[in-house]
Amino acid sequence: MRPSAVDLDERPFVLVWEVTQACELACEHCRADAQERRHPDELTTAEGKALLDEAREFGDGQLVVLSGGDPLARDDVVDLVTYGTEQGLRMTLTPSGTGSLTPPAIEAFADAGLRRMALSLDGGSAGSHDAFRGESGSFEQTVAAAEAAHDAGLPLQINTTVCAETVDELPAIRDLVADLGAVLWSVFFLVPVGRGRVLDPVSPEKAERVMEWLHEVSDAAPFGVKTTEAPHYRRVGLERADGDGTAAPDRDAIGRRAGIRAGNGFAFVSHVGEVYPSGFLPAAAGDVREDSLVDVYRHDELFQSLRNPDALGGKCGSCPFRFVCGGSRSRAYAHTGDPLASDPLCAYVPEEYDGPLPWDSPSDAVSAD
């Protein structure tokens, strides 16, 4: 399925199901605020299969990400991958780098039809990664799992969190991504939810420089680069290409649809069945135990507003790049309680905008001139 063919008003390009919040790790940035034990009200295997049945109603080849916590904390996750594959879904997985992610476990996922595995690296060495992840040995286990995925023929994605504690590690992580043979590096810019509330984000000015650097990496690397919760990466790319941002390209250089963000091409189902625009925007719009996931995505007022660039407020609403960017709705919500407010990480100020700015220091701004 070509991303440019997806009608984002009708279906998400990415559907994430947080199958559990249980995890052995205590990562400093954890959105889920993961716990040692599984929640007693998690969706059951039967309810999970019913959810996958409904995901199929979005259309052929729906992409489903099984996330956590650590999905391997459930003993039915291979069965869920098998079932989803049989329903024609493109099943992917984001396990934690723990001792449970053994080569036989990875081989079982490959045999079940898993399309991609995403692993997290937040440091370029064992010391920095393990400190951030809160578990000695996590780096070694993650690298071993990446190598096992390669041996099993599973395409590998590496996820990395950008915050003040990790930003200087990015060049070393880039080298690891290449060495591990990953097909995609997904770079997540911190949103202060869960345990991530105690971390320090990079400044808007620093984020701008990191995104410029990521475009340079993308130009030269053997893997794709994308950002998560930083859609202004697209604006930076258009400025590098001397574009004006008023016409949205169908897709980027590696085939992803431009403009995907919380509620707009993206939907999230929590471990207990709540439907959110994103795991980083925890405003419940429904519950899969009571509501149709398809109807919530297509018709819920919050989801519809998030797909309307002209509904945005502040400088995001005045920005000529709003059709290809639109800002992180999750970060706006975390900072203001309004998912349609300006994204405080974006340094760009439209020339015609003279309203309030979402940062404390004007020196953080990058002029549009």
C-alpha positions in Angstrom: 0.0 0.0 0.0 1.4 3.4 -1.0 1.2 5.9 1.8 0.1 8.6 -0.7 -3.0 6.6 -1.4 -4.2 6.6 2.2 -7.2 8.9 2.9 -6.3 10.1 6.4 -9.9 11.2 7.1 -10.9 7.6 6.7 -8.1 5.6 8.2 -4.9 6.0 10.2 -1.7 5.2 8.4 -0.4 3.9 11.8 -2.5 2.2 14.5 -0.7 1.6 17.8 -2.0 -0.9 20.3 -0.3 -0.7 23.7 -0.8 -4.3 24.6 0.5 -3.9 28.1 2.2 -1.4 30.4 4.2 -4.1 32.1 8.0 -3.9 31.6 11.2 -4.9 33.4 12.8 -1.6 32.6 12.4 1.8 34.3 13.3 4.1 31.4 13.5 7.8 32.4 11.4 8.9 29.4 8.7 6.2 29.5 5.4 7.6 28.2 3.5 4.6 29.6 5.0 5.0 33.1 5.5 1.2 32.8 5.0 -1.0 35.8 6.4 -4.4 36.9 3.1 -6.2 36.6 0.3 -6.4 34.0 -2.8 -4.4 34.7 -5.8 -6.7 35.6 -8.1 -4.8 33.1 -5.8 -5.2 30.1 -7.6 -6.2 26.9 -7.8 -10.1 26.9 -6.6 -12.2 24.0 -10.1 -12.5 22.7 -10.7 -8.7 23.0 -7.3 -8.1 21.3 -8.3 -10.3 18.4 -11.6 -8.4 18.1 -9.6 -5.2 18.0 -7.5 -6.6 15.2 -10.7 -7.6 13.4 -11.9 -4.0 13.6 -8.6 -2.7 12.5 -9.0 -4.7 9.3 -12.2 -2.7 8.7 -10.0 0.4 7.9 -9.0 -1.3 4.7 -6.4 -3.6 3.2 -2.9 -3.7 4.7 -3.6 -1.6 7.8 -0.3 -1.1 9.7 -0.6 -2.1 13.4 2.2 -1.6 16.0 2.1 -3.7 19.1 3.7 -1.6 21.8 4.0 -1.3 25.6 5.5 -1.4 28.2 7.1 -4.5 26.8 4.8 -6.5 24.6 6.7 -9.7 25.6 5.3 -9.3 29.1 2.2 -10.9 27.6 2.4 -14.6 26.7 0.0 -14.3 23.8 1.9 -11.7 21.7 3.1 -14.2 19.1 -0.4 -15.5 18.7 -1.6 -11.9 18.2 0.9 -11.3 15.5 -0.1 -14.5 13.8 -3.8 -13.6 14.0 -3.2 -10.1 12.7 -1.1 -11.4 9.8 -3.9 -13.8 8.9 -6.3 -10.9 8.8 -4.1 -9.1 6.3 -2.7 -6.6 8.7 0.9 -5.4 8.6 2.0 -6.3 12.1 5.0 -4.7 13.7 6.4 -4.8 17.2 8.3 -2.5 19.7 9.8 -4.8 22.4 12.0 -3.7 25.2 15.7 -4.6 25.2 15.5 -7.2 27.9 16.6 -10.8 28.4 13.2 -12.1 27.2 14.0 -10.9 23.6 16.0 -14.0 22.8 16.9 -15.3 19.3 14.2 -18.0 19.5 11.6 -15.4 20.5 12.6 -13.2 17.5 12.5 -16.2 15.2 9.0 -17.0 16.4 7.9 -13.5 15.6 9.4 -13.8 12.1 7.6 -17.1 11.6 4.4 -15.4 12.7 4.6 -12.9 9.9 6.0 -9.9 11.7 6.9 -7.2 9.2 9.3 -5.1 11.3 10.8 -4.9 14.8 11.6 -1.6 16.4 14.2 -1.4 19.2 15.3 1.6 21.2 18.8 3.0 21.5 19.2 6.2 23.5 23.0 6.2 23.9 25.9 5.4 21.8 27.5 3.2 24.5 26.4 0.8 27.2 27.1 3.4 29.9 24.9 6.1 28.4 22.1 3.9 27.1 21.8 1.8 30.3 21.8 4.9 32.5 18.9 6.3 30.5 17.0 3.0 30.4 17.6 2.3 34.1 18.9 -1.2 33.6 22.4 -2.5 33.4 22.9 -4.8 30.4 20.0 -3.2 28.3 22.4 -1.9 25.7 24.1 -5.3 25.2 20.7 -7.1 25.1 19.3 -4.5 22.6 22.3 -4.9 20.2 22.1 -8.7 20.5 18.4 -8.5 19.6 19.1 -6.3 16.6 21.6 -8.8 15.4 19.1 -11.7 15.9 16.5 -9.7 14.0 19.0 -9.4 11.1 19.6 -13.2 11.2 15.9 -13.9 11.2 15.4 -11.6 8.1 13.3 -9.1 10.1 13.6 -5.4 9.0 14.9 -3.4 11.9 13.9 0.1 13.1 15.8 2.0 15.8 14.0 4.5 18.0 15.8 7.2 19.8 14.6 9.9 22.3 16.0 13.4 21.9 16.2 15.4 25.1 18.9 17.4 26.9 20.3 14.1 28.4 20.7 12.3 25.0 21.2 15.0 22.3 25.0 14.8 22.4 24.8 11.0 21.8 23.1 11.4 18.5 26.2 11.1 16.2 27.3 7.9 18.0 23.8 6.5 17.8 23.7 7.3 14.1 26.8 5.2 13.6 25.2 2.3 15.5 22.0 2.5 13.4 24.2 2.0 10.3 26.3 -0.7 11.8 23.2 -2.7 12.8 21.8 -2.5 9.3 18.6 -0.8 10.3 16.2 0.4 7.6 14.8 3.3 9.5 15.9 5.6 12.4 12.9 7.1 14.2 14.0 10.1 16.2 11.5 11.1 18.9 11.6 14.6 20.4 10.5 14.4 24.0 6.9 15.1 25.0 6.6 15.6 28.8 4.2 12.8 29.6 4.6 9.8 31.9 8.1 9.7 33.5 9.3 12.0 30.7 7.9 14.9 32.7 11.1 14.9 34.8 13.4 15.2 31.8 14.6 18.4 30.1 13.7 19.0 26.5 16.1 20.6 24.1 15.4 24.3 23.3 13.6 25.3 20.1 16.8 26.7 18.8 18.7 23.4 19.5 15.8 21.3 18.0 16.2 23.4 14.8 19.9 22.6 14.6 19.2 18.9 15.3 16.6 18.7 12.5 19.0 20.3 10.1 21.6 17.8 11.0 19.1 14.9 10.7 18.4 16.0 7.1 22.2 15.9 6.4 22.2 12.4 7.9 19.3 11.4 5.8 21.0 12.6 2.6 24.0 10.4 3.2 22.8 7.4 5.3 21.9 3.9 4.0 18.8 4.1 6.2 15.7 6.3 6.3 15.3 9.0 8.9 12.0 10.2 10.4 11.0 12.2 13.4 8.2 11.5 15.9 6.4 14.4 17.6 8.5 16.8 15.6 6.6 17.4 12.3 8.4 20.6 11.7 11.2 18.4 10.5 9.3 18.5 7.2 9.3 22.3 7.3 13.1 22.3 7.8 13.4 20.0 4.8 11.3 22.2 2.6 13.3 25.2 3.6 16.5 23.4 2.7 15.0 22.7 -0.7 13.9 26.4 -1.1 10.2 25.4 -0.9 7.6 27.7 0.5 5.7 25.0 2.3 2.3 25.9 0.9 1.8 22.7 -1.2 2.0 19.4 0.6 4.1 16.7 -1.1 2.4 13.3 -1.2 5.3 11.6 0.5 8.9 12.0 1.5 12.0 10.4 0.0 11.4 6.9 1.6 7.7 6.7 0.9 6.0 8.0 4.0 2.9 10.2 3.8 3.6 13.8 4.8 1.5 15.3 7.5 1.0 12.3 9.8 0.6 13.3 13.4 -1.7 12.6 16.4 -5.2 12.0 15.2 -4.2 12.7 11.6 -3.1 9.4 10.2 -2.3 8.1 13.7 -4.4 6.5 16.4 -3.6 4.8 19.7 -5.4 2.1 21.8 -4.3 1.8 25.4 -3.8 -1.4 27.3 -7.3 -1.1 28.8 -8.9 -0.2 25.5 -9.1 3.7 25.5 -8.8 5.3 22.1 -6.4 8.3 21.9 -5.1 10.4 19.0 -1.6 9.3 20.2 -0.1 7.7 23.2 1.5 11.1 23.9 -1.9 12.8 23.7 -3.9 11.0 26.4 -7.3 12.5 25.8 -9.7 9.6 25.5 -12.1 9.8 22.6 -13.7 6.4 23.1 -13.2 2.8 24.4 -12.9 -0.2 22.1 -14.9 -2.3 24.6 -17.9 0.0 24.0 -17.2 2.0 20.8 -16.3 1.3 17.2 -12.6 2.1 16.7 -13.4 3.0 13.1 -16.2 5.4 14.0 -14.1 7.1 16.7 -11.2 7.7 14.3 -13.5 9.0 11.5 -16.2 10.9 13.4 -15.0 11.9 16.9 -14.8 15.7 17.3 -11.3 15.7 18.7 -9.9 13.5 15.9 -11.7 15.6 13.2 -10.3 18.9 14.7 -6.8 17.4 14.7 -7.1 16.7 10.9 -8.0 20.4 10.2 -4.9 22.6 9.8 -7.2 25.7 9.8 -8.4 24.8 13.4 -4.9 25.3 14.8 -4.3 28.3 17.1 -1.4 30.6 17.8 1.4 30.8 15.4 0.8 27.2 14.2 -2.6 28.5 12.8 -0.9 31.3 10.9 2.0 29.2 9.6 2.2 28.5 5.8 3.7 25.1 6.6 0.7 24.0 8.7 -0.5 21.6 5.8 2.8 19.7 5.8 3.7 20.1 9.5 0.9 21.2 11.9 3.1 21.0 14.9 3.1 18.4 17.6 -0.4 18.3 18.9 0.8 16.1 21.8 3.3 18.6 23.0 0.8 21.5 22.7 -1.6 19.4 24.8 1.1 18.6 27.4 2.1 22.2 27.8 -1.3 24.0 27.6 -4.1 21.4 27.8 -5.2 22.5 24.3 -4.2 20.1 21.6 -4.8 22.9 19.0 -2.3 25.4 20.5 1.1 26.2 19.2 3.9 23.6 19.5 6.4 25.1 21.9 9.3 23.2 20.4 9.0 24.9 17.0 11.2 28.0 16.6 9.7 29.2 13.4 7.7 32.4 13.5 5.6 33.3 10.4 6.3 36.7 9.0 2.7 37.9 9.4 2.2 36.6 12.9 2.3 39.1 15.8 0.5 37.2 18.6 1.9 35.5 21.7 4.8 33.1 21.4 4.8 29.7 23.3 8.2 30.2 24.9 9.6 32.3 27.7 12.6 33.7 26.0 12.3 35.5 22.6 16.0 34.6 21.9 14.8 31.0 21.2 12.9 32.1 18.1 14.2 31.8 14.6 13.1 34.6 12.4 11.2 33.8 9.2 13.2 36.6 7.4 
